[in-house]
Amino acid sequence: MALRMLGKDPESRDGGSPTIYLDEDTNTYLVQGFKVTDDERRALMSIPGHEDVIELPRRMVQFFLEVEGDEGTDV
């Protein structure tokens, strides 16, 4: 499996989360973030039992934008 870290939240207090990865084998994104535990917000969504919801700051969207020659980190 080839995971490439695209970026960590530059404003993270501990530097560890949220983080966005690209799975180069499946060409999909993997997002590590804070689990949404607020029942009121979760009730507004239809979440199947095999899925969950994480919260990602808007500023993290920049890491989804792939630029040719970017220097992501392999994991």
PDB file of N, CA, C, O and CB in Angstrom:
ATOM      1  N   MET A   1       0.852  -1.177   0.000  1.00  0.00           N
ATOM      2  CA  MET A   1       0.000   0.000   0.000  1.00  0.00           C
ATOM      3  C   MET A   1       0.894   1.236   0.000  1.00  0.00           C
ATOM      4  O   MET A   1       1.856   1.325   0.763  1.00  0.00           O
ATOM      5  CB  MET A   1      -0.967   0.000   1.227  1.00  0.00           C
ATOM      6  N   ALA A   2       0.562   2.175  -0.860  1.00  0.00           N
ATOM      7  CA  ALA A   2       1.351   3.404  -0.964  1.00  0.00           C
ATOM      8  C   ALA A   2       0.514   4.593  -0.514  1.00  0.00           C
ATOM      9  O   ALA A   2      -0.291   5.119  -1.282  1.00  0.00           O
ATOM     10  CB  ALA A   2       1.857   3.616  -2.414  1.00  0.00           C
ATOM     11  N   LEU A   3       0.706   5.016   0.736  1.00  0.00           N
ATOM     12  CA  LEU A   3       0.035   6.209   1.238  1.00  0.00           C
ATOM     13  C   LEU A   3       0.994   7.380   1.165  1.00  0.00           C
ATOM     14  O   LEU A   3       2.160   7.284   1.548  1.00  0.00           O
ATOM     15  CB  LEU A   3      -0.472   6.003   2.686  1.00  0.00           C
ATOM     16  N   ARG A   4       0.474   8.480   0.666  1.00  0.00           N
ATOM     17  CA  ARG A   4       1.281   9.694   0.599  1.00  0.00           C
ATOM     18  C   ARG A   4       0.592  10.764   1.428  1.00  0.00           C
ATOM     19  O   ARG A   4      -0.556  11.116   1.158  1.00  0.00           O
ATOM     20  CB  ARG A   4       1.484  10.169  -0.878  1.00  0.00           C
ATOM     21  N   MET A   5       1.281  11.281   2.432  1.00  0.00           N
ATOM     22  CA  MET A   5       0.714  12.348   3.234  1.00  0.00           C
ATOM     23  C   MET A   5       0.725  13.627   2.401  1.00  0.00           C
ATOM     24  O   MET A   5       1.768  14.044   1.897  1.00  0.00           O
ATOM     25  CB  MET A   5       1.501  12.532   4.569  1.00  0.00           C
ATOM     26  N   LEU A   6      -0.439  14.239   2.266  1.00  0.00           N
ATOM     27  CA  LEU A   6      -0.541  15.472   1.495  1.00  0.00           C
ATOM     28  C   LEU A   6      -0.377  16.701   2.370  1.00  0.00           C
ATOM     29  O   LEU A   6       0.136  17.727   1.923  1.00  0.00           O
ATOM     30  CB  LEU A   6      -1.868  15.530   0.774  1.00  0.00           C
ATOM     31  N   GLY A   7      -0.815  16.596   3.621  1.00  0.00           N
ATOM     32  CA  GLY A   7      -0.646  17.742   4.500  1.00  0.00           C
ATOM     33  C   GLY A   7      -1.301  17.572   5.844  1.00  0.00           C
ATOM     34  O   GLY A   7      -2.286  16.848   5.995  1.00  0.00           O
ATOM     35  N   LYS A   8      -0.731  18.260   6.823  1.00  0.00           N
ATOM     36  CA  LYS A   8      -1.292  18.319   8.168  1.00  0.00           C
ATOM     37  C   LYS A   8      -1.799  19.727   8.403  1.00  0.00           C
ATOM     38  O   LYS A   8      -1.335  20.679   7.777  1.00  0.00           O
ATOM     39  CB  LYS A   8      -0.242  17.911   9.248  1.00  0.00           C
ATOM     40  N   ASP A   9      -2.739  19.849   9.295  1.00  0.00           N
ATOM     41  CA  ASP A   9      -3.289  21.159   9.637  1.00  0.00           C
ATOM     42  C   ASP A   9      -2.165  22.049  10.164  1.00  0.00           C
ATOM     43  O   ASP A   9      -1.577  21.754  11.205  1.00  0.00           O
ATOM     44  CB  ASP A   9      -4.433  21.028  10.690  1.00  0.00           C
ATOM     45  N   PRO A  10      -1.866  23.130   9.457  1.00  0.00           N
ATOM     46  CA  PRO A  10      -0.782  23.999   9.896  1.00  0.00           C
ATOM     47  C   PRO A  10      -1.073  24.699  11.221  1.00  0.00           C
ATOM     48  O   PRO A  10      -0.163  25.256  11.835  1.00  0.00           O
ATOM     49  CB  PRO A  10      -0.501  25.025   8.840  1.00  0.00           C
ATOM     50  N   GLU A  11      -2.318  24.680  11.665  1.00  0.00           N
ATOM     51  CA  GLU A  11      -2.677  25.325  12.924  1.00  0.00           C
ATOM     52  C   GLU A  11      -2.936  24.328  14.047  1.00  0.00           C
ATOM     53  O   GLU A  11      -3.406  24.706  15.120  1.00  0.00           O
ATOM     54  CB  GLU A  11      -3.895  26.186  12.726  1.00  0.00           C
ATOM     55  N   SER A  12      -2.631  23.054  13.803  1.00  0.00           N
ATOM     56  CA  SER A  12      -2.823  22.026  14.816  1.00  0.00           C
ATOM     57  C   SER A  12      -1.915  22.292  16.009  1.00  0.00           C
ATOM     58  O   SER A  12      -0.730  22.585  15.844  1.00  0.00           O
ATOM     59  CB  SER A  12      -2.552  20.627  14.232  1.00  0.00           C
ATOM     60  N   ARG A  13      -2.468  22.191  17.193  1.00  0.00           N
ATOM     61  CA  ARG A  13      -1.676  22.454  18.399  1.00  0.00           C
ATOM     62  C   ARG A  13      -0.569  21.429  18.595  1.00  0.00           C
ATOM     63  O   ARG A  13       0.539  21.774  19.006  1.00  0.00           O
ATOM     64  CB  ARG A  13      -2.574  22.469  19.621  1.00  0.00           C
ATOM     65  N   ASP A  14      -0.869  20.162  18.298  1.00  0.00           N
ATOM     66  CA  ASP A  14       0.144  19.128  18.519  1.00  0.00           C
ATOM     67  C   ASP A  14       0.793  18.656  17.223  1.00  0.00           C
ATOM     68  O   ASP A  14       1.653  17.776  17.242  1.00  0.00           O
ATOM     69  CB  ASP A  14      -0.473  17.948  19.232  1.00  0.00           C
ATOM     70  N   GLY A  15       0.385  19.239  16.099  1.00  0.00           N
ATOM     71  CA  GLY A  15       0.982  18.900  14.813  1.00  0.00           C
ATOM     72  C   GLY A  15       0.573  17.557  14.256  1.00  0.00           C
ATOM     73  O   GLY A  15       1.176  17.088  13.291  1.00  0.00           O
ATOM     74  N   GLY A  16      -0.440  16.919  14.835  1.00  0.00           N
ATOM     75  CA  GLY A  16      -0.769  15.576  14.390  1.00  0.00           C
ATOM     76  C   GLY A  16      -2.099  15.395  13.689  1.00  0.00           C
ATOM     77  O   GLY A  16      -2.304  14.374  13.031  1.00  0.00           O
ATOM     78  N   SER A  17      -3.004  16.341  13.805  1.00  0.00           N
ATOM     79  CA  SER A  17      -4.311  16.112  13.227  1.00  0.00           C
ATOM     80  C   SER A  17      -4.988  17.457  13.010  1.00  0.00           C
ATOM     81  O   SER A  17      -4.729  18.397  13.761  1.00  0.00           O
ATOM     82  CB  SER A  17      -5.168  15.192  14.130  1.00  0.00           C
ATOM     83  N   PRO A  18      -5.822  17.570  12.036  1.00  0.00           N
ATOM     84  CA  PRO A  18      -6.167  16.611  10.989  1.00  0.00           C
ATOM     85  C   PRO A  18      -5.024  16.448   9.974  1.00  0.00           C
ATOM     86  O   PRO A  18      -4.128  17.285   9.861  1.00  0.00           O
ATOM     87  CB  PRO A  18      -7.448  17.055  10.272  1.00  0.00           C
ATOM     88  N   THR A  19      -5.104  15.347   9.254  1.00  0.00           N
ATOM     89  CA  THR A  19      -4.116  15.028   8.227  1.00  0.00           C
ATOM     90  C   THR A  19      -4.835  14.442   7.032  1.00  0.00           C
ATOM     91  O   THR A  19      -5.809  13.706   7.191  1.00  0.00           O
ATOM     92  CB  THR A  19      -3.036  14.046   8.760  1.00  0.00           C
ATOM     93  N   ILE A  20      -4.362  14.761   5.829  1.00  0.00           N
ATOM     94  CA  ILE A  20      -4.949  14.235   4.601  1.00  0.00           C
ATOM     95  C   ILE A  20      -3.894  13.410   3.879  1.00  0.00           C
ATOM     96  O   ILE A  20      -2.750  13.835   3.713  1.00  0.00           O
ATOM     97  CB  ILE A  20      -5.485  15.384   3.688  1.00  0.00           C
ATOM     98  N   TYR A  21      -4.312  12.206   3.448  1.00  0.00           N
ATOM     99  CA  TYR A  21      -3.437  11.289   2.725  1.00  0.00           C
ATOM    100  C   TYR A  21      -4.040  10.960   1.368  1.00  0.00           C
ATOM    101  O   TYR A  21      -5.247  11.088   1.165  1.00  0.00           O
ATOM    102  CB  TYR A  21      -3.201  10.000   3.538  1.00  0.00           C
ATOM    103  N   LEU A  22      -3.203  10.542   0.455  1.00  0.00           N
ATOM    104  CA  LEU A  22      -3.642   9.998  -0.822  1.00  0.00           C
ATOM    105  C   LEU A  22      -3.204   8.542  -0.865  1.00  0.00           C
ATOM    106  O   LEU A  22      -2.023   8.240  -0.695  1.00  0.00           O
ATOM    107  CB  LEU A  22      -3.057  10.812  -2.036  1.00  0.00           C
ATOM    108  N   ASP A  23      -4.157   7.637  -1.092  1.00  0.00           N
ATOM    109  CA  ASP A  23      -3.827   6.226  -1.306  1.00  0.00           C
ATOM    110  C   ASP A  23      -3.574   6.077  -2.796  1.00  0.00           C
ATOM    111  O   ASP A  23      -4.511   6.082  -3.594  1.00  0.00           O
ATOM    112  CB  ASP A  23      -4.982   5.252  -0.801  1.00  0.00           C
ATOM    113  N   GLU A  24      -2.327   5.946  -3.165  1.00  0.00           N
ATOM    114  CA  GLU A  24      -1.969   5.916  -4.578  1.00  0.00           C
ATOM    115  C   GLU A  24      -2.383   4.621  -5.255  1.00  0.00           C
ATOM    116  O   GLU A  24      -2.468   4.569  -6.482  1.00  0.00           O
ATOM    117  CB  GLU A  24      -0.486   6.116  -4.737  1.00  0.00           C
ATOM    118  N   ASP A  25      -2.643   3.570  -4.479  1.00  0.00           N
ATOM    119  CA  ASP A  25      -3.098   2.306  -5.065  1.00  0.00           C
ATOM    120  C   ASP A  25      -4.559   2.378  -5.501  1.00  0.00           C
ATOM    121  O   ASP A  25      -4.933   1.842  -6.545  1.00  0.00           O
ATOM    122  CB  ASP A  25      -2.912   1.167  -4.066  1.00  0.00           C
ATOM    123  N   THR A  26      -5.385   3.052  -4.683  1.00  0.00           N
ATOM    124  CA  THR A  26      -6.815   3.115  -4.980  1.00  0.00           C
ATOM    125  C   THR A  26      -7.235   4.476  -5.528  1.00  0.00           C
ATOM    126  O   THR A  26      -8.383   4.662  -5.932  1.00  0.00           O
ATOM    127  CB  THR A  26      -7.616   2.799  -3.733  1.00  0.00           C
ATOM    128  N   ASN A  27      -6.291   5.435  -5.540  1.00  0.00           N
ATOM    129  CA  ASN A  27      -6.560   6.795  -5.993  1.00  0.00           C
ATOM    130  C   ASN A  27      -7.703   7.435  -5.198  1.00  0.00           C
ATOM    131  O   ASN A  27      -8.593   8.074  -5.760  1.00  0.00           O
ATOM    132  CB  ASN A  27      -6.895   6.794  -7.485  1.00  0.00           C
ATOM    133  N   THR A  28      -7.652   7.246  -3.870  1.00  0.00           N
ATOM    134  CA  THR A  28      -8.655   7.826  -2.984  1.00  0.00           C
ATOM    135  C   THR A  28      -7.956   8.597  -1.864  1.00  0.00           C
ATOM    136  O   THR A  28      -6.788   8.361  -1.558  1.00  0.00           O
ATOM    137  CB  THR A  28      -9.583   6.723  -2.400  1.00  0.00           C
ATOM    138  N   TYR A  29      -8.703   9.524  -1.264  1.00  0.00           N
ATOM    139  CA  TYR A  29      -8.186  10.295  -0.143  1.00  0.00           C
ATOM    140  C   TYR A  29      -8.566   9.617   1.162  1.00  0.00           C
ATOM    141  O   TYR A  29      -9.649   9.045   1.282  1.00  0.00           O
ATOM    142  CB  TYR A  29      -8.716  11.740  -0.179  1.00  0.00           C
ATOM    143  N   LEU A  30      -7.674   9.684   2.135  1.00  0.00           N
ATOM    144  CA  LEU A  30      -7.948   9.236   3.499  1.00  0.00           C
ATOM    145  C   LEU A  30      -7.789  10.462   4.380  1.00  0.00           C
ATOM    146  O   LEU A  30      -6.799  11.187   4.277  1.00  0.00           O
ATOM    147  CB  LEU A  30      -6.984   8.051   3.951  1.00  0.00           C
ATOM    148  N   VAL A  31      -8.765  10.691   5.243  1.00  0.00           N
ATOM    149  CA  VAL A  31      -8.754  11.893   6.065  1.00  0.00           C
ATOM    150  C   VAL A  31      -8.779  11.493   7.534  1.00  0.00           C
ATOM    151  O   VAL A  31      -9.671  10.775   7.986  1.00  0.00           O
ATOM    152  CB  VAL A  31      -9.955  12.813   5.723  1.00  0.00           C
ATOM    153  N   GLN A  32      -7.791  11.968   8.260  1.00  0.00           N
ATOM    154  CA  GLN A  32      -7.727  11.771   9.707  1.00  0.00           C
ATOM    155  C   GLN A  32      -8.186  13.069  10.327  1.00  0.00           C
ATOM    156  O   GLN A  32      -7.670  14.138  10.003  1.00  0.00           O
ATOM    157  CB  GLN A  32      -6.278  11.368  10.198  1.00  0.00           C
ATOM    158  N   GLY A  33      -9.153  12.978  11.218  1.00  0.00           N
ATOM    159  CA  GLY A  33      -9.650  14.200  11.824  1.00  0.00           C
ATOM    160  C   GLY A  33     -10.336  13.929  13.142  1.00  0.00           C
ATOM    161  O   GLY A  33     -10.185  12.856  13.725  1.00  0.00           O
ATOM    162  N   PHE A  34     -11.076  14.887  13.599  1.00  0.00           N
ATOM    163  CA  PHE A  34     -11.746  14.783  14.883  1.00  0.00           C
ATOM    164  C   PHE A  34     -13.139  14.207  14.689  1.00  0.00           C
ATOM    165  O   PHE A  34     -13.935  14.752  13.924  1.00  0.00           O
ATOM    166  CB  PHE A  34     -11.816  16.152  15.577  1.00  0.00           C
ATOM    167  N   LYS A  35     -13.439  13.118  15.371  1.00  0.00           N
ATOM    168  CA  LYS A  35     -14.737  12.457  15.258  1.00  0.00           C
ATOM    169  C   LYS A  35     -15.831  13.394  15.760  1.00  0.00           C
ATOM    170  O   LYS A  35     -15.705  13.998  16.825  1.00  0.00           O
ATOM    171  CB  LYS A  35     -14.750  11.123  16.054  1.00  0.00           C
ATOM    172  N   VAL A  36     -16.908  13.508  14.977  1.00  0.00           N
ATOM    173  CA  VAL A  36     -18.042  14.341  15.363  1.00  0.00           C
ATOM    174  C   VAL A  36     -18.890  13.537  16.347  1.00  0.00           C
ATOM    175  O   VAL A  36     -19.446  12.496  15.995  1.00  0.00           O
ATOM    176  CB  VAL A  36     -18.886  14.788  14.106  1.00  0.00           C
ATOM    177  N   THR A  37     -18.983  14.021  17.567  1.00  0.00           N
ATOM    178  CA  THR A  37     -19.748  13.330  18.603  1.00  0.00           C
ATOM    179  C   THR A  37     -21.000  14.103  19.023  1.00  0.00           C
ATOM    180  O   THR A  37     -21.779  13.632  19.853  1.00  0.00           O
ATOM    181  CB  THR A  37     -18.868  13.087  19.812  1.00  0.00           C
ATOM    182  N   ASP A  38     -21.184  15.274  18.454  1.00  0.00           N
ATOM    183  CA  ASP A  38     -22.341  16.122  18.753  1.00  0.00           C
ATOM    184  C   ASP A  38     -23.597  15.474  18.172  1.00  0.00           C
ATOM    185  O   ASP A  38     -23.773  15.442  16.954  1.00  0.00           O
ATOM    186  CB  ASP A  38     -22.145  17.565  18.180  1.00  0.00           C
ATOM    187  N   ASP A  39     -24.468  14.958  19.041  1.00  0.00           N
ATOM    188  CA  ASP A  39     -25.668  14.243  18.600  1.00  0.00           C
ATOM    189  C   ASP A  39     -26.582  15.105  17.737  1.00  0.00           C
ATOM    190  O   ASP A  39     -27.223  14.599  16.815  1.00  0.00           O
ATOM    191  CB  ASP A  39     -26.438  13.739  19.799  1.00  0.00           C
ATOM    192  N   GLU A  40     -26.647  16.401  18.028  1.00  0.00           N
ATOM    193  CA  GLU A  40     -27.517  17.288  17.258  1.00  0.00           C
ATOM    194  C   GLU A  40     -27.046  17.377  15.800  1.00  0.00           C
ATOM    195  O   GLU A  40     -27.861  17.295  14.880  1.00  0.00           O
ATOM    196  CB  GLU A  40     -27.552  18.694  17.897  1.00  0.00           C
ATOM    197  N   ARG A  41     -25.760  17.543  15.593  1.00  0.00           N
ATOM    198  CA  ARG A  41     -25.237  17.603  14.214  1.00  0.00           C
ATOM    199  C   ARG A  41     -25.332  16.251  13.530  1.00  0.00           C
ATOM    200  O   ARG A  41     -25.670  16.178  12.348  1.00  0.00           O
ATOM    201  CB  ARG A  41     -23.777  18.084  14.211  1.00  0.00           C
ATOM    202  N   ARG A  42     -25.040  15.177  14.256  1.00  0.00           N
ATOM    203  CA  ARG A  42     -25.108  13.838  13.666  1.00  0.00           C
ATOM    204  C   ARG A  42     -26.540  13.496  13.245  1.00  0.00           C
ATOM    205  O   ARG A  42     -26.748  12.784  12.262  1.00  0.00           O
ATOM    206  CB  ARG A  42     -24.584  12.788  14.663  1.00  0.00           C
ATOM    207  N   ALA A  43     -27.514  14.001  13.984  1.00  0.00           N
ATOM    208  CA  ALA A  43     -28.913  13.725  13.660  1.00  0.00           C
ATOM    209  C   ALA A  43     -29.331  14.375  12.348  1.00  0.00           C
ATOM    210  O   ALA A  43     -30.313  13.951  11.740  1.00  0.00           O
ATOM    211  CB  ALA A  43     -29.816  14.207  14.782  1.00  0.00           C
ATOM    212  N   LEU A  44     -28.611  15.389  11.903  1.00  0.00           N
ATOM    213  CA  LEU A  44     -28.919  16.069  10.653  1.00  0.00           C
ATOM    214  C   LEU A  44     -28.376  15.319   9.436  1.00  0.00           C
ATOM    215  O   LEU A  44     -28.645  15.698   8.296  1.00  0.00           O
ATOM    216  CB  LEU A  44     -28.360  17.475  10.681  1.00  0.00           C
ATOM    217  N   MET A  45     -27.608  14.252   9.686  1.00  0.00           N
ATOM    218  CA  MET A  45     -27.003  13.473   8.604  1.00  0.00           C
ATOM    219  C   MET A  45     -27.533  12.053   8.621  1.00  0.00           C
ATOM    220  O   MET A  45     -27.997  11.556   9.647  1.00  0.00           O
ATOM    221  CB  MET A  45     -25.471  13.471   8.721  1.00  0.00           C
ATOM    222  N   SER A  46     -27.457  11.421   7.487  1.00  0.00           N
ATOM    223  CA  SER A  46     -27.841  10.010   7.385  1.00  0.00           C
ATOM    224  C   SER A  46     -26.548   9.196   7.304  1.00  0.00           C
ATOM    225  O   SER A  46     -25.955   9.071   6.233  1.00  0.00           O
ATOM    226  CB  SER A  46     -28.775   9.743   6.127  1.00  0.00           C
ATOM    227  N   ILE A  47     -26.118   8.646   8.433  1.00  0.00           N
ATOM    228  CA  ILE A  47     -24.827   7.969   8.516  1.00  0.00           C
ATOM    229  C   ILE A  47     -25.053   6.461   8.653  1.00  0.00           C
ATOM    230  O   ILE A  47     -25.540   6.004   9.687  1.00  0.00           O
ATOM    231  CB  ILE A  47     -23.991   8.513   9.712  1.00  0.00           C
ATOM    232  N   PRO A  48     -24.709   5.691   7.631  1.00  0.00           N
ATOM    233  CA  PRO A  48     -24.838   4.239   7.740  1.00  0.00           C
ATOM    234  C   PRO A  48     -23.941   3.692   8.856  1.00  0.00           C
ATOM    235  O   PRO A  48     -22.948   4.321   9.220  1.00  0.00           O
ATOM    236  CB  PRO A  48     -24.487   3.569   6.400  1.00  0.00           C
ATOM    237  N   GLY A  49     -24.285   2.544   9.385  1.00  0.00           N
ATOM    238  CA  GLY A  49     -23.544   1.947  10.489  1.00  0.00           C
ATOM    239  C   GLY A  49     -22.087   1.663  10.187  1.00  0.00           C
ATOM    240  O   GLY A  49     -21.267   1.610  11.104  1.00  0.00           O
ATOM    241  N   HIS A  50     -21.750   1.479   8.928  1.00  0.00           N
ATOM    242  CA  HIS A  50     -20.362   1.172   8.565  1.00  0.00           C
ATOM    243  C   HIS A  50     -19.545   2.427   8.236  1.00  0.00           C
ATOM    244  O   HIS A  50     -18.403   2.324   7.789  1.00  0.00           O
ATOM    245  CB  HIS A  50     -20.340   0.225   7.375  1.00  0.00           C
ATOM    246  N   GLU A  51     -20.132   3.617   8.456  1.00  0.00           N
ATOM    247  CA  GLU A  51     -19.444   4.874   8.191  1.00  0.00           C
ATOM    248  C   GLU A  51     -19.405   5.725   9.450  1.00  0.00           C
ATOM    249  O   GLU A  51     -20.078   5.428  10.437  1.00  0.00           O
ATOM    250  CB  GLU A  51     -20.128   5.639   7.047  1.00  0.00           C
ATOM    251  N   ASP A  52     -18.620   6.771   9.404  1.00  0.00           N
ATOM    252  CA  ASP A  52     -18.589   7.736  10.494  1.00  0.00           C
ATOM    253  C   ASP A  52     -18.336   9.112   9.903  1.00  0.00           C
ATOM    254  O   ASP A  52     -18.157   9.245   8.692  1.00  0.00           O
ATOM    255  CB  ASP A  52     -17.501   7.368  11.550  1.00  0.00           C
ATOM    256  N   VAL A  53     -18.320  10.121  10.732  1.00  0.00           N
ATOM    257  CA  VAL A  53     -18.134  11.495  10.290  1.00  0.00           C
ATOM    258  C   VAL A  53     -16.977  12.096  11.072  1.00  0.00           C
ATOM    259  O   VAL A  53     -16.878  11.936  12.288  1.00  0.00           O
ATOM    260  CB  VAL A  53     -19.434  12.334  10.478  1.00  0.00           C
ATOM    261  N   ILE A  54     -16.111  12.785  10.354  1.00  0.00           N
ATOM    262  CA  ILE A  54     -15.042  13.524  11.012  1.00  0.00           C
ATOM    263  C   ILE A  54     -15.188  14.994  10.656  1.00  0.00           C
ATOM    264  O   ILE A  54     -15.827  15.353   9.668  1.00  0.00           O
ATOM    265  CB  ILE A  54     -13.640  12.984  10.599  1.00  0.00           C
ATOM    266  N   GLU A  55     -14.588  15.826  11.476  1.00  0.00           N
ATOM    267  CA  GLU A  55     -14.628  17.265  11.236  1.00  0.00           C
ATOM    268  C   GLU A  55     -13.264  17.707  10.739  1.00  0.00           C
ATOM    269  O   GLU A  55     -12.227  17.326  11.282  1.00  0.00           O
ATOM    270  CB  GLU A  55     -15.032  18.045  12.522  1.00  0.00           C
ATOM    271  N   LEU A  56     -13.292  18.511   9.702  1.00  0.00           N
ATOM    272  CA  LEU A  56     -12.075  18.970   9.060  1.00  0.00           C
ATOM    273  C   LEU A  56     -12.159  20.479   8.876  1.00  0.00           C
ATOM    274  O   LEU A  56     -13.116  20.958   8.267  1.00  0.00           O
ATOM    275  CB  LEU A  56     -11.853  18.252   7.701  1.00  0.00           C
ATOM    276  N   PRO A  57     -11.191  21.250   9.380  1.00  0.00           N
ATOM    277  CA  PRO A  57     -11.236  22.698   9.187  1.00  0.00           C
ATOM    278  C   PRO A  57     -11.212  23.058   7.697  1.00  0.00           C
ATOM    279  O   PRO A  57     -10.545  22.402   6.897  1.00  0.00           O
ATOM    280  CB  PRO A  57     -10.058  23.367   9.912  1.00  0.00           C
ATOM    281  N   ARG A  58     -11.932  24.082   7.352  1.00  0.00           N
ATOM    282  CA  ARG A  58     -12.013  24.524   5.960  1.00  0.00           C
ATOM    283  C   ARG A  58     -10.626  24.794   5.366  1.00  0.00           C
ATOM    284  O   ARG A  58     -10.405  24.576   4.174  1.00  0.00           O
ATOM    285  CB  ARG A  58     -12.875  25.782   5.861  1.00  0.00           C
ATOM    286  N   ARG A  59      -9.711  25.262   6.185  1.00  0.00           N
ATOM    287  CA  ARG A  59      -8.369  25.572   5.692  1.00  0.00           C
ATOM    288  C   ARG A  59      -7.627  24.344   5.171  1.00  0.00           C
ATOM    289  O   ARG A  59      -6.621  24.484   4.475  1.00  0.00           O
ATOM    290  CB  ARG A  59      -7.561  26.218   6.788  1.00  0.00           C
ATOM    291  N   MET A  60      -8.110  23.139   5.499  1.00  0.00           N
ATOM    292  CA  MET A  60      -7.453  21.904   5.064  1.00  0.00           C
ATOM    293  C   MET A  60      -7.747  21.549   3.609  1.00  0.00           C
ATOM    294  O   MET A  60      -7.065  20.697   3.039  1.00  0.00           O
ATOM    295  CB  MET A  60      -7.877  20.762   5.951  1.00  0.00           C
ATOM    296  N   VAL A  61      -8.739  22.176   3.002  1.00  0.00           N
ATOM    297  CA  VAL A  61      -9.106  21.872   1.618  1.00  0.00           C
ATOM    298  C   VAL A  61      -7.921  22.088   0.676  1.00  0.00           C
ATOM    299  O   VAL A  61      -7.838  21.441  -0.368  1.00  0.00           O
ATOM    300  CB  VAL A  61     -10.296  22.741   1.177  1.00  0.00           C
ATOM    301  N   GLN A  62      -7.026  22.970   1.027  1.00  0.00           N
ATOM    302  CA  GLN A  62      -5.858  23.234   0.186  1.00  0.00           C
ATOM    303  C   GLN A  62      -5.065  21.953  -0.106  1.00  0.00           C
ATOM    304  O   GLN A  62      -4.421  21.854  -1.150  1.00  0.00           O
ATOM    305  CB  GLN A  62      -4.951  24.266   0.858  1.00  0.00           C
ATOM    306  N   PHE A  63      -5.106  20.984   0.796  1.00  0.00           N
ATOM    307  CA  PHE A  63      -4.324  19.774   0.609  1.00  0.00           C
ATOM    308  C   PHE A  63      -4.965  18.802  -0.367  1.00  0.00           C
ATOM    309  O   PHE A  63      -4.312  17.859  -0.813  1.00  0.00           O
ATOM    310  CB  PHE A  63      -4.116  19.098   1.927  1.00  0.00           C
ATOM    311  N   PHE A  64      -6.222  19.012  -0.706  1.00  0.00           N
ATOM    312  CA  PHE A  64      -6.866  18.188  -1.728  1.00  0.00           C
ATOM    313  C   PHE A  64      -6.472  18.637  -3.133  1.00  0.00           C
ATOM    314  O   PHE A  64      -6.621  17.884  -4.095  1.00  0.00           O
ATOM    315  CB  PHE A  64      -8.386  18.239  -1.569  1.00  0.00           C
ATOM    316  N   LEU A  65      -5.978  19.848  -3.246  1.00  0.00           N
ATOM    317  CA  LEU A  65      -5.600  20.379  -4.540  1.00  0.00           C
ATOM    318  C   LEU A  65      -4.221  19.843  -4.907  1.00  0.00           C
ATOM    319  O   LEU A  65      -3.204  20.247  -4.343  1.00  0.00           O
ATOM    320  CB  LEU A  65      -5.613  21.930  -4.531  1.00  0.00           C
ATOM    321  N   GLU A  66      -4.215  18.932  -5.857  1.00  0.00           N
ATOM    322  CA  GLU A  66      -2.953  18.312  -6.230  1.00  0.00           C
ATOM    323  C   GLU A  66      -2.244  19.157  -7.274  1.00  0.00           C
ATOM    324  O   GLU A  66      -2.837  19.558  -8.276  1.00  0.00           O
ATOM    325  CB  GLU A  66      -3.180  16.889  -6.755  1.00  0.00           C
ATOM    326  N   VAL A  67      -0.989  19.417  -7.031  1.00  0.00           N
ATOM    327  CA  VAL A  67      -0.170  20.207  -7.931  1.00  0.00           C
ATOM    328  C   VAL A  67       0.940  19.307  -8.443  1.00  0.00           C
ATOM    329  O   VAL A  67       1.603  18.626  -7.660  1.00  0.00           O
ATOM    330  CB  VAL A  67       0.401  21.479  -7.225  1.00  0.00           C
ATOM    331  N   GLU A  68       1.145  19.300  -9.740  1.00  0.00           N
ATOM    332  CA  GLU A  68       2.206  18.481 -10.311  1.00  0.00           C
ATOM    333  C   GLU A  68       3.535  18.867  -9.681  1.00  0.00           C
ATOM    334  O   GLU A  68       3.886  20.044  -9.596  1.00  0.00           O
ATOM    335  CB  GLU A  68       2.262  18.639 -11.850  1.00  0.00           C
ATOM    336  N   GLY A  69       4.260  17.852  -9.244  1.00  0.00           N
ATOM    337  CA  GLY A  69       5.554  18.100  -8.626  1.00  0.00           C
ATOM    338  C   GLY A  69       5.473  18.476  -7.165  1.00  0.00           C
ATOM    339  O   GLY A  69       6.458  18.940  -6.589  1.00  0.00           O
ATOM    340  N   ASP A  70       4.274  18.277  -6.534  1.00  0.00           N
ATOM    341  CA  ASP A  70       4.187  18.602  -5.123  1.00  0.00           C
ATOM    342  C   ASP A  70       5.116  17.702  -4.325  1.00  0.00           C
ATOM    343  O   ASP A  70       5.579  16.671  -4.812  1.00  0.00           O
ATOM    344  CB  ASP A  70       2.744  18.469  -4.622  1.00  0.00           C
ATOM    345  N   GLU A  71       5.376  18.108  -3.103  1.00  0.00           N
ATOM    346  CA  GLU A  71       6.335  17.369  -2.307  1.00  0.00           C
ATOM    347  C   GLU A  71       5.678  16.764  -1.079  1.00  0.00           C
ATOM    348  O   GLU A  71       6.117  17.000   0.046  1.00  0.00           O
ATOM    349  CB  GLU A  71       7.483  18.267  -1.897  1.00  0.00           C
ATOM    350  N   GLY A  72       4.602  15.966  -1.297  1.00  0.00           N
ATOM    351  CA  GLY A  72       3.974  15.257  -0.199  1.00  0.00           C
ATOM    352  C   GLY A  72       4.947  14.254   0.404  1.00  0.00           C
ATOM    353  O   GLY A  72       5.975  13.938  -0.196  1.00  0.00           O
ATOM    354  N   THR A  73       4.622  13.758   1.587  1.00  0.00           N
ATOM    355  CA  THR A  73       5.493  12.825   2.292  1.00  0.00           C
ATOM    356  C   THR A  73       4.938  11.424   2.164  1.00  0.00           C
ATOM    357  O   THR A  73       3.756  11.199   2.427  1.00  0.00           O
ATOM    358  CB  THR A  73       5.643  13.215   3.776  1.00  0.00           C
ATOM    359  N   ASP A  74       5.777  10.471   1.760  1.00  0.00           N
ATOM    360  CA  ASP A  74       5.345   9.075   1.707  1.00  0.00           C
ATOM    361  C   ASP A  74       5.268   8.529   3.123  1.00  0.00           C
ATOM    362  O   ASP A  74       6.103   8.845   3.972  1.00  0.00           O
ATOM    363  CB  ASP A  74       6.311   8.218   0.836  1.00  0.00           C
ATOM    364  N   VAL A  75       4.261   7.710   3.366  1.00  0.00           N
ATOM    365  CA  VAL A  75       4.095   7.074   4.674  1.00  0.00           C
ATOM    366  C   VAL A  75       4.373   5.611   4.528  1.00  0.00           C
ATOM    367  O   VAL A  75       4.294   4.868   5.506  1.00  0.00           O
ATOM    368  CB  VAL A  75       2.682   7.306   5.251  1.00  0.00           C
TER     369      VAL A  75
END
